[in-house]
Amino acid sequence: MRVSVIIPTLNESSQIAACIQSCRDADCHEVIVVDAGINDDTISLAGQADKVITSDRGRSRQQNVGASVATGDVLLFLHADCRLPATAVADICEALSRSPQIIAGCFQQRIDNDNWKYRITEWGDLWRVRLLGWMYGDQGIFVRRDVFERVGGFPELDLMEDIAFSKLLSRQGRKVVLASKLTVSARRWEKMGMVWQAVRNWTFVVLWHLGISAATLARWYRAVR
C-alpha cells in the first residue's frame, strides 16, 4: 500500500520542516503540503515535500484539495504540529491488511510534555475514539482512498470536520486505533491551560450536536483562542 500524507498548514513555519521529516523517516509514499497562510515562510520551508500547493483557508477544504492530487492507496491527514512514529506506514498497512472491513483509523498520542496530567488527556482522547468513534485531526486520521472518495471527503465545515468525517466513516466499516503513537505538540494546552482546553473543546462539540452551525462555532472558537 502507498500512503500519501496530506498536511494542511496555516502559518506553521516553526513546525512544518520537522513534520515533513517525520513523514520521510516513516517511508511515506508522498508528502503533500496544502498551505493557506499569509506573510509566513511555511511554503519556503516545506521544500522537502513532494507537492506544495495553496488553497483557500479552511482545514477541511485544504485536506480535500490535498487528497485530490494524492496518488496513494491510503490517505493520511496530519497536522503540522504532529510527528509520525518511524513505524507509521508499516503499522497502517498491517492494520488495513487484516480485513477489508477495516477502512480507517488513527494513532494514539504522545503529547510533548512530561507532566503526568498530559497522560490523562491522552487516555481521554484514546477512549473517545474507542467509545464514540470520533477521531480528531491531531490523532493522524488515515483512510482507504476509495472509501474517502465514496463518502465525498471531508464535509467542508469551518469546525468539527473531523467528527463529521468520522461519522461518515462509521457507516462504511470499522475504524481502528493503532498501538503506535504520534507525537503532538503541547503548545495548545500550554497556552490555554489543560482544563480550559478540555472544557472549551467539549463545549463546542455539545453545541454543534445541539444544532449550532459550524460557521458560528468557528467564529466563537477564534474569539477564545
C-alpha positions as CSV (number, residue, x, y, z in Angstrom):
1,M,0.0,0.0,0.0
2,R,1.2,3.5,-0.8
3,V,0.5,6.1,1.9
4,S,0.1,9.7,0.9
5,V,0.3,12.3,3.7
6,I,-1.7,15.5,3.4
7,I,-0.6,18.3,5.8
8,P,-2.9,21.4,5.9
9,T,-1.0,24.4,7.1
10,L,-1.8,27.9,8.3
11,N,1.3,29.9,9.4
12,E,3.2,26.8,10.5
13,S,6.8,27.8,9.6
14,S,8.0,26.7,13.1
15,Q,6.6,23.2,12.7
16,I,6.5,22.1,9.0
17,A,10.1,21.0,8.4
18,A,10.1,18.6,11.4
19,C,6.7,17.3,10.4
20,I,7.8,16.5,6.9
21,Q,11.0,14.9,8.1
22,S,8.9,12.5,10.3
23,C,7.0,11.5,7.2
24,R,10.2,10.8,5.4
25,D,11.5,8.8,8.3
26,A,8.3,6.7,8.2
27,D,8.8,6.0,4.5
28,C,5.6,7.6,3.3
29,H,4.9,7.4,-0.4
30,E,4.5,11.1,-0.8
31,V,4.1,14.2,1.3
32,I,1.7,17.0,0.2
33,V,1.5,20.3,2.0
34,V,-1.6,22.5,1.4
35,D,-0.9,26.0,2.7
36,A,-3.4,28.8,3.4
37,G,-1.0,31.1,5.3
38,I,-0.3,34.7,4.8
39,N,3.0,36.5,5.5
40,D,4.6,33.3,6.6
41,D,7.6,31.2,5.5
42,T,5.8,27.8,5.5
43,I,5.9,27.3,1.8
44,S,9.6,28.1,1.5
45,L,10.4,25.8,4.5
46,A,8.3,22.9,3.0
47,G,10.7,22.2,0.2
48,Q,11.2,18.6,1.3
49,A,7.6,17.8,0.5
50,D,6.7,16.2,-2.8
51,K,4.0,18.7,-3.6
52,V,3.3,22.2,-2.1
53,I,0.1,23.8,-3.1
54,T,-2.0,26.7,-1.9
55,S,-5.7,26.7,-1.0
56,D,-8.3,28.9,0.5
57,R,-8.3,28.8,4.3
58,G,-10.2,26.0,6.0
59,R,-8.8,22.7,7.2
60,S,-11.4,20.5,5.6
61,R,-11.1,22.4,2.3
62,Q,-7.3,22.1,2.4
63,Q,-7.4,18.4,3.1
64,N,-9.8,17.8,0.3
65,V,-7.6,19.7,-2.1
66,G,-4.6,17.7,-1.0
67,A,-6.4,14.4,-1.4
68,S,-7.4,15.4,-5.0
69,V,-3.8,15.5,-6.1
70,A,-2.6,12.5,-4.0
71,T,-1.6,9.2,-5.7
72,G,-1.6,6.8,-2.8
73,D,-3.9,4.0,-1.9
74,V,-4.2,5.3,1.6
75,L,-4.6,8.9,2.7
76,L,-3.1,10.1,6.0
77,F,-4.1,13.6,7.2
78,L,-1.6,15.0,9.6
79,H,-1.5,18.3,11.5
80,A,1.8,20.3,11.1
81,D,2.5,20.1,14.9
82,C,2.4,16.3,14.9
83,R,5.3,13.9,14.3
84,L,4.8,10.4,12.9
85,P,6.4,7.4,14.6
86,A,9.0,5.7,12.3
87,T,6.8,2.7,12.0
88,A,3.7,4.7,10.9
89,V,3.4,3.3,7.3
90,A,4.1,-0.3,8.3
91,D,1.6,0.0,11.1
92,I,-1.1,1.4,8.9
93,C,-0.6,-1.2,6.2
94,E,-0.6,-4.0,8.7
95,A,-3.9,-2.8,10.2
96,L,-5.6,-2.3,6.9
97,S,-4.4,-5.7,5.6
98,R,-6.2,-7.5,8.5
99,S,-9.6,-7.2,6.9
100,P,-11.3,-5.2,4.1
101,Q,-13.9,-4.2,6.8
102,I,-11.2,-2.1,8.4
103,I,-11.4,1.1,6.4
104,A,-9.8,3.8,8.5
105,G,-8.1,4.7,11.8
106,C,-5.8,6.9,13.8
107,F,-2.8,6.8,16.1
108,Q,-2.6,7.0,19.8
109,Q,-1.0,10.3,21.0
110,R,2.1,11.3,23.0
111,I,1.7,14.9,23.9
112,D,5.2,16.5,24.0
113,N,5.2,17.3,27.7
114,D,6.3,15.1,30.6
115,N,3.8,16.3,33.1
116,W,1.6,13.4,34.2
117,K,-1.5,15.4,33.6
118,Y,-1.0,15.1,29.9
119,R,-1.2,11.4,30.2
120,I,-4.8,11.9,31.3
121,T,-5.6,13.8,28.2
122,E,-4.0,11.1,26.0
123,W,-6.1,8.5,27.8
124,G,-9.3,10.5,27.3
125,D,-8.6,11.0,23.6
126,L,-8.0,7.3,23.1
127,W,-11.2,6.3,24.8
128,R,-13.2,9.0,22.9
129,V,-12.3,7.1,19.7
130,R,-12.9,3.7,21.2
131,L,-16.3,4.5,22.7
132,L,-17.7,7.2,20.3
133,G,-15.7,6.5,17.1
134,W,-14.8,10.2,16.9
135,M,-11.2,10.7,15.6
136,Y,-9.6,14.1,15.9
137,G,-7.3,15.6,13.4
138,D,-4.3,15.7,15.8
139,Q,-4.5,11.9,16.0
140,G,-3.4,11.4,12.4
141,I,-6.5,10.1,10.6
142,F,-5.8,7.6,7.8
143,V,-8.4,6.1,5.4
144,R,-8.5,4.0,2.3
145,R,-8.6,6.2,-0.7
146,D,-11.7,4.5,-2.2
147,V,-13.6,5.0,1.0
148,F,-12.6,8.6,1.2
149,E,-13.9,9.2,-2.3
150,R,-17.1,7.2,-1.6
151,V,-18.1,9.5,1.3
152,G,-17.2,12.6,-0.6
153,G,-14.2,13.6,1.5
154,F,-14.3,15.9,4.5
155,P,-17.5,17.9,4.9
156,E,-16.4,21.4,4.2
157,L,-17.2,22.8,7.6
158,D,-15.4,25.6,9.4
159,L,-15.1,23.5,12.5
160,M,-16.0,19.9,13.6
161,E,-14.9,18.5,10.2
162,D,-13.0,15.6,11.9
163,I,-16.1,14.5,13.9
164,A,-18.4,14.8,10.9
165,F,-15.9,12.8,8.8
166,S,-15.6,10.1,11.5
167,K,-19.4,9.7,11.5
168,L,-19.4,9.3,7.7
169,L,-16.7,6.6,8.0
170,S,-18.7,4.7,10.7
171,R,-21.3,3.9,8.1
172,Q,-18.6,2.4,5.8
173,G,-16.8,-0.1,8.0
174,R,-14.5,-0.4,11.1
175,K,-12.1,2.1,12.4
176,V,-9.0,1.1,14.5
177,V,-6.7,2.9,16.9
178,L,-3.1,1.9,16.3
179,A,-0.8,0.9,19.2
180,S,1.9,3.2,17.9
181,K,1.9,6.8,19.0
182,L,2.4,10.0,17.1
183,T,3.9,13.0,19.0
184,V,1.7,16.1,19.4
185,S,3.0,19.5,20.3
186,A,1.8,20.6,23.7
187,R,1.6,24.2,22.6
188,R,-2.3,24.5,22.7
189,W,-2.5,23.0,26.2
190,E,0.4,25.1,27.5
191,K,-1.1,28.3,26.1
192,M,-4.7,27.7,27.2
193,G,-4.3,25.5,30.2
194,M,-5.3,21.9,30.2
195,V,-8.7,22.3,32.0
196,W,-9.8,25.3,29.8
197,Q,-8.7,23.5,26.6
198,A,-10.8,20.4,27.5
199,V,-13.8,22.4,28.7
200,R,-13.7,24.6,25.5
201,N,-13.4,21.6,23.2
202,W,-16.3,19.6,24.7
203,T,-18.5,22.7,24.9
204,F,-18.1,23.3,21.2
205,V,-18.8,19.6,20.5
206,V,-22.0,19.7,22.5
207,L,-23.2,23.0,20.9
208,W,-22.6,21.5,17.5
209,H,-24.7,18.5,18.3
210,L,-27.4,20.8,19.6
211,G,-27.6,22.4,16.2
212,I,-25.3,25.5,16.4
213,S,-23.7,25.8,12.9
214,A,-20.1,25.1,12.4
215,A,-19.6,28.6,10.9
216,T,-20.9,30.2,14.1
217,L,-18.8,28.0,16.3
218,A,-15.7,28.8,14.3
219,R,-16.2,32.5,14.9
220,W,-16.6,31.8,18.6
221,Y,-13.6,29.4,18.6
222,R,-11.3,32.1,17.1
223,A,-12.5,34.6,19.7
224,V,-11.4,32.4,22.6
225,R,-8.2,31.0,21.2
